Amino acid sequence: MGAVENTGSVRLCKIKRPGGVFWFDLQQALHDRAGTWLRGPTGSRWGAPHDSGALSVPVLVLLAAGRPWVAWWVDDPADRRLEIDVCLPPESTEAGWRYVDLELDPVLHERDSRVEIEDWDEYEQACRNGWMSPDEAELARSTAEDRAGALRRRDEPWQRRGWQLLSRQT
């Protein structure tokens, strides 16, 4: 399947248990075999339960229904990075997309090629407090380890494609 361009407005909702809904007003960039690509230019609006604002750097998001992770390319001059939000598989909504965050975040820091899995403390707290089931906890751990390996290998074409698409929007 080829790429299909679309520039409609999309609300991406990231649900953190028990923290509430974090949302981002993004633009649909395209849909291809890798999934749905959303762009967030600098100035795109975001909100959280106790705050709101605008993106200070451009981002690009890749997600797909049925896949337990969402990739975020973050073009921050201080720390250009590819972050993976491990999550329950995203779902399409009337306004865009939503997913439940499972805390663990594999991150590739472009400057030094370092890969780490962030937020183990949040993950352990969520497990301890019953905010995620044992099955969700196993999904989070195994997906985080798998995606960290993929980031280290840099062998998936969507990783490079994300930086190419992000550079076209800046």
N, C-alpha and C positions, 0 to 999 in steps of 0.2 A: 504494500500500500504506500503510495506517495504521500508527501506532506500536504496538508490542507491548511491554508492560511485563514485566520479569523482574528479580528481585532475587537471583539466584543468585551464589555466590562464583566468581570468575574469577582465574586466575593469568595475568598478562601477562608474557611473557619477552621481553626486549630483548637481542639478541645483538650484542656488540661484538667485532669481530675486530681483534686477537687477544685482547682483554681478558676475554672470557668472557660469562657470562650474568648479566644484571641482571633481577631479578624484582620484581613488584608484586602484592600480593594486593588485588584490587579487587572491586567488585560490579557485576554487569550491571544497567544502568539500564533500557535499552530498545533496541529495534531499529526503525529506520524507513528511509526512502529514502536518507538520508544515510549510513547504516551502523549499526554497533553502538556504543552509548554505554556506557562504563564509568565508574563513580564511585569516587573514592578519598577518603573522608572523612579529616579530620585523625585521625592515629593508625593509619591503614592500614599494614600491615607491608610492608617492602621489603628486598631483599637484593642484595648484589653479591659478587664473588669474595672481597673482603677486608673486607667491612663489612656491617652490616645495621642496621635501625632502623625508625622509624615516620615517616610523612609529617607534617611540621610545619604544612602548609597543605592545604586541600582541593584536589583536582584532578578534572578530568573528561577523559576520553579518547574520541576518535572514531576508529574504524578500520573498514576494509572489506577483505574478501578481494579481491585483484586490483588494489588501488590502492597506489601506491608512496609512501605517506606516512601518518603517524599524527598527529592533532592532539591537543595537550595544553593545556587551559585551566588555568592555575596561579593560584590566588587568593591570591597572596603580597602582603600589604599594602605591602611595600617596593617591589614591582615586579610588579604584576598584568599577566599576559601570556598570549598565545596562541602556543605553540611548535609548530612542525611538525617532526616527526622524519622526514626523508627516509629511505626504507628499501626493501628488497626487499618486494614485496607481502606483507602479513601472512597467516598461515595459522592456521586453527582447529586446536586440539589437544584432547585429552581433558580437560585441566585448564582450557583457556581459549584463549589466543592466543599466538603468537610471531612475531617479525620480526627481520630482520637489519638493523641500523643502518648507514646509508651516510654517516654523519658530519655532513653539512650540515644546518643547522637554521634555517630562516627563523623569525623571531620578531617579533611585534607587541607592543610595549610600550604598554599602554593609557594610561599617564599622559601621554605626550607624542606618541602615535600614530606613534612611530618604528618603522620596519621595517628589520631587518638580517638578513643571513645569517651565522650564527655557525659557528665550527669549521672555517674554511678550512684552518688549520694541520693539524688532525687528518685532514681529507680528503686533503691533499697528502701527508702521511706514509703514509696507507693506500694511495694510488696508488703512491708511490715503493717501498714495501715489498711490493707485490703482495698486499695484504690485500683488494683488490677488483679485479675484472677491468676492462679498458678499457670494456666495455659497461656494467658497473655504475657506473663513474665518470661516464660520459656520462648515464646515468639520474639519478644523484645531482645533477649540475650542472643539467641541464635541468629536473628536478622542483623543485629549490630555487629557481631563477629564476622558474618558473611560479607556485609557491606564494607567493613573496615578492610578486609582482604581485597575486595574489588578496588577500593581506593588506592591501596598500596600497589597493586598490579597495574593500575591505569589501563586495563585491557578492554574496557567496554567503550564502544564508540560514542555513547551518549555523554560520557564525561567530557570529552574534547568538544563535542557538538554544543554542549551547554555554554562553554566559554566563547565559542564562535557566535552563537546567537546573542549572548549578552553583549559582546563587543559591538554588534550591529545596532543595539538600542541606545548606546551611550553617545 
